[in-house]
Amino acid sequence: MKTIYDEQNIFAKILRGELSCKKIYEDDKVLAFEDIAPQAPIHILIIPKNKYISFEEFVSEADNNEITHFFKIIAKIANDNNLENGYRLITNKGYNGGQIVPHFHVHLLGGKKLSL
Ligand code: AMP
């Protein structure tokens, strides 16, 4: 059974402008903003504006143009934030994956040598 998207999740509120964020990038399909509790000197969250709960839903429901655009924007943001020494991308999926906010997002972490 398909899980229903929670319109009250924090990122839905950010997308509707009900909560503020420190915006890094925005276009008609993608929003990126600083994580409120950064785990590294640079910790940016990148989200599609369309409603996908998780990575799995994103890759199965979004069209190829949207998926390609999303990941190219992540690369652009990394490039624009001086992460030439490397960075880490994480997406948590579901309870065991530690996903707290049920709107698909990718964490971009960098700015130091990250531990494993
Ligand atoms: P996840 O565990 O993958 O669902 O991660 C959710 C992330 O959202 C965490 O790293 C939180 O610190 C971050 N977060 C929660 N609320 C906000 C907010 N209002 N603005 C920015 N980041 C947030």
Residues whose N, C-alpha, C, O or C-beta is under 5 A from the ligand:
A	BS01	AMP	I10 E34 D35 I36 A37 N92 G98 Q99 I100 V101
